[in-house]
């Protein structure tokens, strides 16, 4: 997968799969799967570091995780998230952030939102950096949205989203994440632009799907928003294995002779 393949996949109606990846060991596993693309999302602030929202990620943290993922999955197409406000403090700071993420090993960067940053987006693309857009429920704006709410429900909001999607495509982005928008609107957006849309909570008619790896693996059984499908029961797998090790250690049946040095 390289940046040109995204266009081909849309043209051929061949859906794109993406999952988040934040560290070396899961990157090594994902490197041996069929997944098309890895996203070092700023959701790592929540999933890996226990923060309440993604606003706590910064450029250094993103670069640290991108480096680990790039070491674990050097053959995969890796997208790194521009963290909170990194694109909003002027051109130089934004471009320094882009440089840090790309030099950490990303193949592309992703920016949330469109309003007020179309020129910056075009500049990033003109600088030779593949750029992915992100519209709908953009989690860095969670405080402005008053919570994690589905976006684009009113006619006005839907129209605004369609216009922003058009602007993202015109700025030269190679793909667009649509998060938590009504399925019909996501389908309209996907038909109206010529770059692929990758949905999360955006219904089945986007050109691809993305999920947070830990969520799809069922690592937190209490987190089950409507759009999420659990592909494994990771919480039970891990806790049962650890409890078995604990019991076998206590009863002296681990390690066995065959697991010990002579
Ligand atoms: O940070 C992230 O994980 C994301 C996905 C939810 C698209 O941006």
py3Dmol code that shows the C-alpha trace and the ligand (Angstrom):
import py3Dmol

protein = """\
ATOM      1  CA  UNK A   1       0.000   0.000   0.000  1.00  0.00           C
ATOM      2  CA  UNK A   2       1.312   3.441  -0.888  1.00  0.00           C
ATOM      3  CA  UNK A   3      -0.417   6.774  -1.172  1.00  0.00           C
ATOM      4  CA  UNK A   4      -1.368   6.229  -4.833  1.00  0.00           C
ATOM      5  CA  UNK A   5      -3.161   2.978  -4.015  1.00  0.00           C
ATOM      6  CA  UNK A   6      -5.835   4.844  -2.049  1.00  0.00           C
ATOM      7  CA  UNK A   7      -7.127   6.443  -5.248  1.00  0.00           C
ATOM      8  CA  UNK A   8      -7.057   3.137  -7.115  1.00  0.00           C
ATOM      9  CA  UNK A   9      -8.927   1.416  -4.298  1.00  0.00           C
ATOM     10  CA  UNK A  10     -11.694   4.021  -4.483  1.00  0.00           C
ATOM     11  CA  UNK A  11     -11.901   3.737  -8.260  1.00  0.00           C
ATOM     12  CA  UNK A  12     -12.102  -0.072  -8.052  1.00  0.00           C
ATOM     13  CA  UNK A  13     -14.585   0.028  -5.118  1.00  0.00           C
ATOM     14  CA  UNK A  14     -12.078  -2.027  -3.178  1.00  0.00           C
ATOM     15  CA  UNK A  15     -12.554  -1.071   0.477  1.00  0.00           C
ATOM     16  CA  UNK A  16      -9.649   0.146   2.611  1.00  0.00           C
ATOM     17  CA  UNK A  17      -9.031  -1.179   6.136  1.00  0.00           C
ATOM     18  CA  UNK A  18      -7.186   0.771   8.814  1.00  0.00           C
ATOM     19  CA  UNK A  19      -6.612   0.183  12.535  1.00  0.00           C
ATOM     20  CA  UNK A  20      -4.831   2.200  15.148  1.00  0.00           C
ATOM     21  CA  UNK A  21      -1.428   1.043  16.299  1.00  0.00           C
ATOM     22  CA  UNK A  22       0.590   2.663  19.050  1.00  0.00           C
ATOM     23  CA  UNK A  23       3.511   0.430  19.970  1.00  0.00           C
ATOM     24  CA  UNK A  24       6.195  -1.964  18.770  1.00  0.00           C
ATOM     25  CA  UNK A  25       4.684  -5.269  19.850  1.00  0.00           C
ATOM     26  CA  UNK A  26       1.258  -4.729  18.313  1.00  0.00           C
ATOM     27  CA  UNK A  27       2.950  -3.289  15.188  1.00  0.00           C
ATOM     28  CA  UNK A  28       4.854  -6.567  14.835  1.00  0.00           C
ATOM     29  CA  UNK A  29       1.565  -8.478  14.915  1.00  0.00           C
ATOM     30  CA  UNK A  30      -0.194  -6.100  12.523  1.00  0.00           C
ATOM     31  CA  UNK A  31       2.773  -6.236  10.150  1.00  0.00           C
ATOM     32  CA  UNK A  32       1.872  -9.885   9.565  1.00  0.00           C
ATOM     33  CA  UNK A  33      -1.828  -9.238   8.942  1.00  0.00           C
ATOM     34  CA  UNK A  34      -3.625  -8.144   5.772  1.00  0.00           C
ATOM     35  CA  UNK A  35      -4.585  -4.730   7.191  1.00  0.00           C
ATOM     36  CA  UNK A  36      -4.014  -1.953   4.624  1.00  0.00           C
ATOM     37  CA  UNK A  37      -2.941   0.899   6.812  1.00  0.00           C
ATOM     38  CA  UNK A  38      -1.919   1.735  10.405  1.00  0.00           C
ATOM     39  CA  UNK A  39      -2.961   4.902  12.188  1.00  0.00           C
ATOM     40  CA  UNK A  40      -0.859   6.167  15.061  1.00  0.00           C
ATOM     41  CA  UNK A  41      -3.864   8.104  16.319  1.00  0.00           C
ATOM     42  CA  UNK A  42      -3.781  10.657  19.085  1.00  0.00           C
ATOM     43  CA  UNK A  43      -6.362   8.393  20.766  1.00  0.00           C
ATOM     44  CA  UNK A  44      -3.171   6.889  22.236  1.00  0.00           C
ATOM     45  CA  UNK A  45      -3.386   9.666  24.864  1.00  0.00           C
ATOM     46  CA  UNK A  46      -6.514   7.916  26.150  1.00  0.00           C
ATOM     47  CA  UNK A  47      -5.840   4.259  25.334  1.00  0.00           C
ATOM     48  CA  UNK A  48      -2.165   4.097  26.269  1.00  0.00           C
ATOM     49  CA  UNK A  49      -1.828   6.901  28.797  1.00  0.00           C
ATOM     50  CA  UNK A  50      -5.232   7.018  30.500  1.00  0.00           C
ATOM     51  CA  UNK A  51      -6.059  10.645  29.701  1.00  0.00           C
ATOM     52  CA  UNK A  52      -9.679  11.754  29.446  1.00  0.00           C
ATOM     53  CA  UNK A  53      -9.375  13.046  25.894  1.00  0.00           C
ATOM     54  CA  UNK A  54      -6.974  13.316  22.979  1.00  0.00           C
ATOM     55  CA  UNK A  55      -6.079  16.932  23.791  1.00  0.00           C
ATOM     56  CA  UNK A  56      -3.274  15.621  26.014  1.00  0.00           C
ATOM     57  CA  UNK A  57      -1.200  14.259  23.128  1.00  0.00           C
ATOM     58  CA  UNK A  58       1.665  16.445  21.915  1.00  0.00           C
ATOM     59  CA  UNK A  59       4.196  16.214  19.088  1.00  0.00           C
ATOM     60  CA  UNK A  60       6.895  14.506  21.182  1.00  0.00           C
ATOM     61  CA  UNK A  61       4.470  11.848  22.395  1.00  0.00           C
ATOM     62  CA  UNK A  62       3.176  11.212  18.868  1.00  0.00           C
ATOM     63  CA  UNK A  63       6.721  10.970  17.478  1.00  0.00           C
ATOM     64  CA  UNK A  64       7.743   8.510  20.215  1.00  0.00           C
ATOM     65  CA  UNK A  65       4.854   6.164  19.353  1.00  0.00           C
ATOM     66  CA  UNK A  66       5.312   6.554  15.579  1.00  0.00           C
ATOM     67  CA  UNK A  67       8.976   5.516  15.931  1.00  0.00           C
ATOM     68  CA  UNK A  68       7.985   2.357  17.806  1.00  0.00           C
ATOM     69  CA  UNK A  69       5.313   1.468  15.222  1.00  0.00           C
ATOM     70  CA  UNK A  70       7.662   2.131  12.292  1.00  0.00           C
ATOM     71  CA  UNK A  71      10.234  -0.223  13.864  1.00  0.00           C
ATOM     72  CA  UNK A  72       7.594  -2.932  14.288  1.00  0.00           C
ATOM     73  CA  UNK A  73       5.838  -2.603  10.934  1.00  0.00           C
ATOM     74  CA  UNK A  74       8.290  -1.064   8.453  1.00  0.00           C
ATOM     75  CA  UNK A  75       6.337  -2.412   5.476  1.00  0.00           C
ATOM     76  CA  UNK A  76       2.969  -0.925   6.385  1.00  0.00           C
ATOM     77  CA  UNK A  77       1.592   2.470   5.372  1.00  0.00           C
ATOM     78  CA  UNK A  78       1.670   4.489   8.604  1.00  0.00           C
ATOM     79  CA  UNK A  79      -0.404   7.612   9.214  1.00  0.00           C
ATOM     80  CA  UNK A  80       0.514   9.833  12.180  1.00  0.00           C
ATOM     81  CA  UNK A  81      -1.941  12.206  13.825  1.00  0.00           C
ATOM     82  CA  UNK A  82      -1.149  15.914  14.127  1.00  0.00           C
ATOM     83  CA  UNK A  83      -1.909  16.464  17.829  1.00  0.00           C
ATOM     84  CA  UNK A  84      -4.115  19.075  19.472  1.00  0.00           C
ATOM     85  CA  UNK A  85      -3.439  22.651  18.208  1.00  0.00           C
ATOM     86  CA  UNK A  86      -0.274  21.621  16.333  1.00  0.00           C
ATOM     87  CA  UNK A  87      -1.871  22.916  13.120  1.00  0.00           C
ATOM     88  CA  UNK A  88      -3.288  26.088  14.669  1.00  0.00           C
ATOM     89  CA  UNK A  89      -0.245  28.033  15.869  1.00  0.00           C
ATOM     90  CA  UNK A  90       1.113  29.255  12.580  1.00  0.00           C
ATOM     91  CA  UNK A  91       2.871  27.780   9.603  1.00  0.00           C
ATOM     92  CA  UNK A  92       6.308  27.252  11.140  1.00  0.00           C
ATOM     93  CA  UNK A  93       5.062  25.369  14.196  1.00  0.00           C
ATOM     94  CA  UNK A  94       2.722  23.297  12.048  1.00  0.00           C
ATOM     95  CA  UNK A  95       5.485  22.399   9.592  1.00  0.00           C
ATOM     96  CA  UNK A  96       7.871  21.546  12.447  1.00  0.00           C
ATOM     97  CA  UNK A  97       5.239  19.130  13.742  1.00  0.00           C
ATOM     98  CA  UNK A  98       4.778  17.590  10.282  1.00  0.00           C
ATOM     99  CA  UNK A  99       8.561  17.198   9.994  1.00  0.00           C
ATOM    100  CA  UNK A 100       8.787  15.525  13.416  1.00  0.00           C
ATOM    101  CA  UNK A 101       6.033  13.008  12.588  1.00  0.00           C
ATOM    102  CA  UNK A 102       7.417  12.195   9.146  1.00  0.00           C
ATOM    103  CA  UNK A 103      10.991  11.854  10.404  1.00  0.00           C
ATOM    104  CA  UNK A 104       9.694   9.569  13.165  1.00  0.00           C
ATOM    105  CA  UNK A 105       8.615   7.181  10.403  1.00  0.00           C
ATOM    106  CA  UNK A 106       5.097   8.188   9.312  1.00  0.00           C
ATOM    107  CA  UNK A 107       4.230   7.908   5.610  1.00  0.00           C
ATOM    108  CA  UNK A 108       1.476  10.495   5.941  1.00  0.00           C
ATOM    109  CA  UNK A 109      -0.068  12.806   8.521  1.00  0.00           C
ATOM    110  CA  UNK A 110      -3.708  13.330   9.471  1.00  0.00           C
ATOM    111  CA  UNK A 111      -5.247  16.655  10.470  1.00  0.00           C
ATOM    112  CA  UNK A 112      -8.617  17.111  12.150  1.00  0.00           C
ATOM    113  CA  UNK A 113     -11.045  19.727  10.820  1.00  0.00           C
ATOM    114  CA  UNK A 114     -10.937  22.048   7.832  1.00  0.00           C
ATOM    115  CA  UNK A 115     -12.148  25.505   8.860  1.00  0.00           C
ATOM    116  CA  UNK A 116      -9.287  27.988   8.889  1.00  0.00           C
ATOM    117  CA  UNK A 117      -6.647  25.542   7.717  1.00  0.00           C
ATOM    118  CA  UNK A 118      -7.251  24.928   4.020  1.00  0.00           C
ATOM    119  CA  UNK A 119      -4.114  26.892   3.067  1.00  0.00           C
ATOM    120  CA  UNK A 120      -2.012  25.003   5.587  1.00  0.00           C
ATOM    121  CA  UNK A 121      -3.343  21.709   4.248  1.00  0.00           C
ATOM    122  CA  UNK A 122      -2.462  22.697   0.677  1.00  0.00           C
ATOM    123  CA  UNK A 123       1.000  23.780   1.840  1.00  0.00           C
ATOM    124  CA  UNK A 124       1.645  20.430   3.535  1.00  0.00           C
ATOM    125  CA  UNK A 125       0.598  18.593   0.362  1.00  0.00           C
ATOM    126  CA  UNK A 126       2.705  20.904  -1.834  1.00  0.00           C
ATOM    127  CA  UNK A 127       5.638  20.116   0.474  1.00  0.00           C
ATOM    128  CA  UNK A 128       5.391  16.484  -0.599  1.00  0.00           C
ATOM    129  CA  UNK A 129       3.702  15.160   2.527  1.00  0.00           C
ATOM    130  CA  UNK A 130       0.639  12.951   1.992  1.00  0.00           C
ATOM    131  CA  UNK A 131      -2.203  14.347   4.065  1.00  0.00           C
ATOM    132  CA  UNK A 132      -5.334  12.646   5.380  1.00  0.00           C
ATOM    133  CA  UNK A 133      -8.323  14.756   6.476  1.00  0.00           C
ATOM    134  CA  UNK A 134     -10.661  14.032   9.378  1.00  0.00           C
ATOM    135  CA  UNK A 135     -14.195  15.465   9.678  1.00  0.00           C
ATOM    136  CA  UNK A 136     -17.357  14.808  11.686  1.00  0.00           C
ATOM    137  CA  UNK A 137     -16.722  14.090  15.352  1.00  0.00           C
ATOM    138  CA  UNK A 138     -13.152  15.335  15.506  1.00  0.00           C
ATOM    139  CA  UNK A 139     -12.158  14.330  19.049  1.00  0.00           C
ATOM    140  CA  UNK A 140      -9.726  17.236  19.572  1.00  0.00           C
ATOM    141  CA  UNK A 141     -12.820  19.500  19.484  1.00  0.00           C
ATOM    142  CA  UNK A 142     -14.753  17.431  22.039  1.00  0.00           C
ATOM    143  CA  UNK A 143     -15.033  20.379  24.406  1.00  0.00           C
ATOM    144  CA  UNK A 144     -16.421  22.569  21.622  1.00  0.00           C
ATOM    145  CA  UNK A 145     -18.942  19.866  20.686  1.00  0.00           C
ATOM    146  CA  UNK A 146     -20.087  19.478  24.304  1.00  0.00           C
ATOM    147  CA  UNK A 147     -19.178  15.778  24.346  1.00  0.00           C
ATOM    148  CA  UNK A 148     -18.749  12.839  21.996  1.00  0.00           C
ATOM    149  CA  UNK A 149     -21.836  13.463  19.845  1.00  0.00           C
ATOM    150  CA  UNK A 150     -22.824  12.360  16.353  1.00  0.00           C
ATOM    151  CA  UNK A 151     -22.188  15.293  13.989  1.00  0.00           C
ATOM    152  CA  UNK A 152     -24.004  16.515  10.864  1.00  0.00           C
ATOM    153  CA  UNK A 153     -27.551  15.689  11.980  1.00  0.00           C
ATOM    154  CA  UNK A 154     -29.205  18.981  10.991  1.00  0.00           C
ATOM    155  CA  UNK A 155     -29.543  20.041   7.336  1.00  0.00           C
ATOM    156  CA  UNK A 156     -27.218  22.973   7.972  1.00  0.00           C
ATOM    157  CA  UNK A 157     -24.563  20.843   9.668  1.00  0.00           C
ATOM    158  CA  UNK A 158     -24.808  18.244   6.888  1.00  0.00           C
ATOM    159  CA  UNK A 159     -24.348  20.946   4.230  1.00  0.00           C
ATOM    160  CA  UNK A 160     -21.358  22.335   6.131  1.00  0.00           C
ATOM    161  CA  UNK A 161     -19.786  18.875   6.328  1.00  0.00           C
ATOM    162  CA  UNK A 162     -20.249  18.333   2.589  1.00  0.00           C
ATOM    163  CA  UNK A 163     -18.542  21.665   1.878  1.00  0.00           C
ATOM    164  CA  UNK A 164     -15.670  20.876   4.251  1.00  0.00           C
ATOM    165  CA  UNK A 165     -15.176  17.478   2.619  1.00  0.00           C
ATOM    166  CA  UNK A 166     -14.985  19.203  -0.757  1.00  0.00           C
ATOM    167  CA  UNK A 167     -12.411  21.653   0.631  1.00  0.00           C
ATOM    168  CA  UNK A 168     -10.322  18.822   2.104  1.00  0.00           C
ATOM    169  CA  UNK A 169     -10.276  17.088  -1.288  1.00  0.00           C
ATOM    170  CA  UNK A 170      -9.426  20.367  -3.065  1.00  0.00           C
ATOM    171  CA  UNK A 171      -6.549  20.970  -0.640  1.00  0.00           C
ATOM    172  CA  UNK A 172      -5.022  17.761  -1.995  1.00  0.00           C
ATOM    173  CA  UNK A 173      -5.706  15.268   0.802  1.00  0.00           C
ATOM    174  CA  UNK A 174      -5.433  11.658  -0.375  1.00  0.00           C
ATOM    175  CA  UNK A 175      -8.159  10.327   1.958  1.00  0.00           C
ATOM    176  CA  UNK A 176     -10.677  11.544   4.512  1.00  0.00           C
ATOM    177  CA  UNK A 177     -11.714  10.000   7.838  1.00  0.00           C
ATOM    178  CA  UNK A 178     -15.398  10.522   8.643  1.00  0.00           C
ATOM    179  CA  UNK A 179     -16.146   9.955  12.317  1.00  0.00           C
ATOM    180  CA  UNK A 180     -19.592   9.537  13.873  1.00  0.00           C
ATOM    181  CA  UNK A 181     -21.835  10.977  11.203  1.00  0.00           C
ATOM    182  CA  UNK A 182     -25.188   9.589  10.006  1.00  0.00           C
ATOM    183  CA  UNK A 183     -24.699   6.775   7.485  1.00  0.00           C
ATOM    184  CA  UNK A 184     -26.696   8.570   4.763  1.00  0.00           C
ATOM    185  CA  UNK A 185     -24.586  11.694   5.060  1.00  0.00           C
ATOM    186  CA  UNK A 186     -21.353   9.668   4.973  1.00  0.00           C
ATOM    187  CA  UNK A 187     -22.614   7.958   1.807  1.00  0.00           C
ATOM    188  CA  UNK A 188     -23.392  11.372   0.235  1.00  0.00           C
ATOM    189  CA  UNK A 189     -19.945  12.690   1.136  1.00  0.00           C
ATOM    190  CA  UNK A 190     -18.300   9.551  -0.245  1.00  0.00           C
ATOM    191  CA  UNK A 191     -20.125   9.957  -3.549  1.00  0.00           C
ATOM    192  CA  UNK A 192     -19.428  13.667  -3.783  1.00  0.00           C
ATOM    193  CA  UNK A 193     -15.620  13.638  -3.544  1.00  0.00           C
ATOM    194  CA  UNK A 194     -13.050  11.719  -5.556  1.00  0.00           C
ATOM    195  CA  UNK A 195     -10.790  10.771  -2.635  1.00  0.00           C
ATOM    196  CA  UNK A 196     -11.638   7.739  -0.471  1.00  0.00           C
ATOM    197  CA  UNK A 197     -13.527   8.193   2.775  1.00  0.00           C
ATOM    198  CA  UNK A 198     -12.629   5.984   5.720  1.00  0.00           C
ATOM    199  CA  UNK A 199     -15.422   5.752   8.248  1.00  0.00           C
ATOM    200  CA  UNK A 200     -15.683   5.124  11.963  1.00  0.00           C
ATOM    201  CA  UNK A 201     -19.278   5.245  13.124  1.00  0.00           C
ATOM    202  CA  UNK A 202     -20.201   6.442   9.640  1.00  0.00           C
ATOM    203  CA  UNK A 203     -22.116   3.451   8.255  1.00  0.00           C
ATOM    204  CA  UNK A 204     -21.273   0.935   5.540  1.00  0.00           C
ATOM    205  CA  UNK A 205     -21.040   3.153   2.459  1.00  0.00           C
ATOM    206  CA  UNK A 206     -17.699   4.816   3.061  1.00  0.00           C
ATOM    207  CA  UNK A 207     -14.729   3.651   0.980  1.00  0.00           C
ATOM    208  CA  UNK A 208     -13.068   2.066   3.990  1.00  0.00           C
ATOM    209  CA  UNK A 209     -13.347   1.514   7.734  1.00  0.00           C
ATOM    210  CA  UNK A 210     -11.103   2.311  10.678  1.00  0.00           C
ATOM    211  CA  UNK A 211     -11.331   1.096  14.269  1.00  0.00           C
ATOM    212  CA  UNK A 212      -9.244   1.582  17.371  1.00  0.00           C
ATOM    213  CA  UNK A 213      -7.363  -1.717  17.744  1.00  0.00           C
ATOM    214  CA  UNK A 214      -7.969  -2.071  21.490  1.00  0.00           C
ATOM    215  CA  UNK A 215     -11.688  -1.407  21.008  1.00  0.00           C
ATOM    216  CA  UNK A 216     -12.153  -3.977  18.234  1.00  0.00           C
ATOM    217  CA  UNK A 217     -10.181  -6.524  20.283  1.00  0.00           C
ATOM    218  CA  UNK A 218     -12.586  -6.030  23.196  1.00  0.00           C
ATOM    219  CA  UNK A 219      -9.865  -4.924  25.606  1.00  0.00           C
ATOM    220  CA  UNK A 220     -12.378  -2.806  27.507  1.00  0.00           C
ATOM    221  CA  UNK A 221     -15.645  -4.776  27.646  1.00  0.00           C
ATOM    222  CA  UNK A 222     -17.456  -1.757  29.129  1.00  0.00           C
ATOM    223  CA  UNK A 223     -16.733   0.390  26.054  1.00  0.00           C
ATOM    224  CA  UNK A 224     -19.287  -0.544  23.430  1.00  0.00           C
ATOM    225  CA  UNK A 225     -20.571   2.421  21.402  1.00  0.00           C
ATOM    226  CA  UNK A 226     -23.202   1.568  18.775  1.00  0.00           C
ATOM    227  CA  UNK A 227     -20.722   1.569  15.888  1.00  0.00           C
ATOM    228  CA  UNK A 228     -18.182  -0.769  17.502  1.00  0.00           C
ATOM    229  CA  UNK A 229     -17.959  -4.478  16.734  1.00  0.00           C
ATOM    230  CA  UNK A 230     -15.852  -6.633  19.062  1.00  0.00           C
ATOM    231  CA  UNK A 231     -13.777  -9.032  16.938  1.00  0.00           C
ATOM    232  CA  UNK A 232     -12.309 -10.731  20.008  1.00  0.00           C
ATOM    233  CA  UNK A 233     -12.770 -10.845  23.725  1.00  0.00           C
ATOM    234  CA  UNK A 234      -9.299  -9.543  24.494  1.00  0.00           C
ATOM    235  CA  UNK A 235     -10.058  -8.629  28.088  1.00  0.00           C
ATOM    236  CA  UNK A 236     -10.970 -12.243  28.928  1.00  0.00           C
ATOM    237  CA  UNK A 237      -8.080 -13.716  26.921  1.00  0.00           C
ATOM    238  CA  UNK A 238      -5.503 -11.585  28.765  1.00  0.00           C
ATOM    239  CA  UNK A 239      -6.995 -11.824  32.239  1.00  0.00           C
ATOM    240  CA  UNK A 240      -7.536 -15.616  31.994  1.00  0.00           C
ATOM    241  CA  UNK A 241      -3.940 -16.170  30.840  1.00  0.00           C
ATOM    242  CA  UNK A 242      -2.534 -14.015  33.645  1.00  0.00           C
ATOM    243  CA  UNK A 243      -4.744 -15.738  36.255  1.00  0.00           C
ATOM    244  CA  UNK A 244      -3.588 -19.148  34.983  1.00  0.00           C
ATOM    245  CA  UNK A 245       0.057 -18.092  35.315  1.00  0.00           C
ATOM    246  CA  UNK A 246      -0.680 -16.787  38.821  1.00  0.00           C
ATOM    247  CA  UNK A 247      -2.334 -20.071  39.872  1.00  0.00           C
ATOM    248  CA  UNK A 248       0.361 -22.282  38.321  1.00  0.00           C
ATOM    249  CA  UNK A 249       3.068 -20.221  40.027  1.00  0.00           C
ATOM    250  CA  UNK A 250       1.312 -20.540  43.407  1.00  0.00           C
ATOM    251  CA  UNK A 251       0.848 -24.312  42.996  1.00  0.00           C
ATOM    252  CA  UNK A 252       4.430 -24.831  41.843  1.00  0.00           C
ATOM    253  CA  UNK A 253       3.418 -26.322  38.487  1.00  0.00           C
ATOM    254  CA  UNK A 254       5.166 -23.561  36.560  1.00  0.00           C
ATOM    255  CA  UNK A 255       7.898 -23.898  35.425  1.00  0.00           C
ATOM    256  CA  UNK A 256       8.078 -27.620  34.549  1.00  0.00           C
ATOM    257  CA  UNK A 257      11.389 -29.492  34.276  1.00  0.00           C
ATOM    258  CA  UNK A 258      11.246 -29.065  30.492  1.00  0.00           C
ATOM    259  CA  UNK A 259      11.061 -25.321  31.014  1.00  0.00           C
ATOM    260  CA  UNK A 260      14.110 -25.257  33.304  1.00  0.00           C
ATOM    261  CA  UNK A 261      17.854 -25.272  32.518  1.00  0.00           C
ATOM    262  CA  UNK A 262      19.899 -28.334  33.478  1.00  0.00           C
TER     263      UNK A 262
END
"""
ligand_1 = """\
8
LIG
O -6.928 8.987 17.007
C -7.626 8.116 16.461
O -7.651 6.949 16.882
C -8.434 8.486 15.309
C -9.405 7.476 14.783
C -10.548 7.343 15.705
C -9.850 7.784 13.409
O -8.312 9.571 14.827
"""
view = py3Dmol.view(width=600, height=400)
view.addModel(protein, "pdb")
view.setStyle({"model": 0}, {"cartoon": {"style": "trace"}})
view.addModel(ligand_1, "xyz")
view.setStyle({"model": 1}, {"stick": {}})
view.zoomTo()
view.show()
